Amino acid sequence: MTYSGLFDEKRKEEQIRKLKKEVKNLKEISKEHQKLNGDLRQEVEQLKKDNQLLQEGNEVLGIYRENDIKKDLLVIVKKLKENLRVANPLIKKYPKNVFFRISTETLAAMVKEINNIAKKIKNRIN
């Protein structure tokens, strides 16, 4: 064996030692990462449960999110528009019934206002 071969072997052994040490450090980091990941998963699950409890509590108390209010308003607007569609032929059929005509016009104005409120809520959310 030549002298140069001896030095190469020593360098390789030193490199192997460094690599083994690095692998050991990486394994420790991996264990820490897995532990932190597990802790975060537990915390996320707890937050999901807490959020569910808050939503149920809000429903019991009658507290709604803006998005829920918007949906409710749009449902009301839809129902009122259907009623107005039915009312228009009746107004044409009985034009002398002033009370019915005025109440229908008022209802139409309210539908527009409710629809505008729903749009404002939508714009604020987005």
C-alpha positions in Angstrom: 0.0 0.0 0.0 1.2 3.5 -0.8 1.4 6.4 1.6 -1.3 8.3 -0.4 -3.8 5.4 0.1 -3.4 5.6 3.9 -4.3 9.3 3.9 -7.3 8.6 1.7 -8.6 6.0 4.1 -8.2 8.4 7.1 -10.1 11.1 5.2 -12.9 8.6 4.4 -13.1 7.5 8.0 -13.3 11.1 9.1 -16.0 11.8 6.6 -18.0 8.7 7.7 -17.8 9.9 11.3 -19.0 13.4 10.3 -21.9 11.9 8.3 -22.9 9.5 11.1 -22.9 12.5 13.5 -25.0 14.5 11.1 -27.5 11.6 10.6 -27.8 11.3 14.4 -28.6 15.1 14.6 -31.1 14.8 11.8 -32.8 11.9 13.6 -33.1 14.0 16.7 -34.5 16.9 14.7 -37.0 14.5 13.1 -38.2 13.2 16.5 -38.6 16.8 17.7 -40.5 17.7 14.5 -42.8 14.7 15.0 -43.5 15.6 18.6 -44.3 19.2 17.6 -46.5 18.0 14.7 -48.4 15.8 17.1 -48.9 18.6 19.6 -50.1 20.9 16.8 -52.6 18.2 15.6 -54.0 17.9 19.1 -54.3 21.7 19.4 -56.1 21.9 16.1 -58.5 19.2 17.1 -59.2 21.0 20.4 -59.7 24.2 18.5 -62.2 22.5 16.2 -64.1 21.2 19.2 -64.1 24.6 20.8 -65.3 26.2 17.6 -68.1 23.7 17.3 -69.2 24.5 20.9 -69.1 28.2 20.2 -71.3 27.7 17.1 -73.8 25.7 19.0 -73.8 28.2 21.8 -74.3 31.1 19.3 -77.2 29.2 17.8 -78.9 28.7 21.2 -78.4 32.4 22.0 -79.5 33.5 18.5 -76.2 35.0 17.6 -75.5 34.7 13.9 -72.5 35.4 11.7 -72.9 38.0 8.9 -72.8 35.2 6.3 -75.7 33.5 8.0 -77.7 36.7 8.1 -77.0 37.3 4.4 -78.4 33.8 3.6 -81.4 34.4 5.7 -82.1 37.7 4.1 -81.8 36.3 0.6 -84.3 33.6 1.5 -86.7 36.2 2.7 -86.2 38.3 -0.4 -86.9 35.2 -2.6 -90.1 34.4 -0.8 -91.3 38.0 -0.9 -90.6 38.3 -4.6 -92.7 35.2 -5.2 -95.6 36.8 -3.2 -95.2 40.0 -5.3 -95.4 38.0 -8.5 -98.7 36.6 -7.3 -100.0 40.0 -6.2 -99.4 41.8 -9.6 -102.1 39.9 -11.5 -104.5 40.5 -8.6 -103.9 44.3 -8.7 -104.6 44.3 -12.4 -107.8 42.2 -11.9 -109.1 44.5 -9.0 -107.7 48.0 -9.7 -110.2 49.6 -7.3 -108.7 47.8 -4.2 -106.4 50.7 -3.2 -105.5 49.2 0.1 -104.1 46.0 -1.5 -102.3 48.0 -4.2 -100.6 50.3 -1.6 -99.6 47.4 0.7 -98.1 45.6 -2.3 -96.2 48.6 -3.4 -94.9 49.0 0.2 -93.9 45.3 0.2 -92.0 45.8 -3.0 -90.1 48.7 -1.5 -89.2 46.7 1.5 -88.0 43.8 -0.7 -85.7 46.3 -2.4 -84.3 47.6 0.9 -83.8 44.1 2.3 -82.0 43.1 -0.9 -79.7 46.1 -0.6 -78.9 45.2 3.0 -78.0 41.7 1.9 -75.7 43.1 -0.9 -74.0 45.4 1.7 -73.4 42.4 4.0 -72.0 40.5 1.0 -69.7 43.3 0.1 -68.4 43.7 3.7 -67.6 40.0 3.9 -65.8 39.8 0.6 
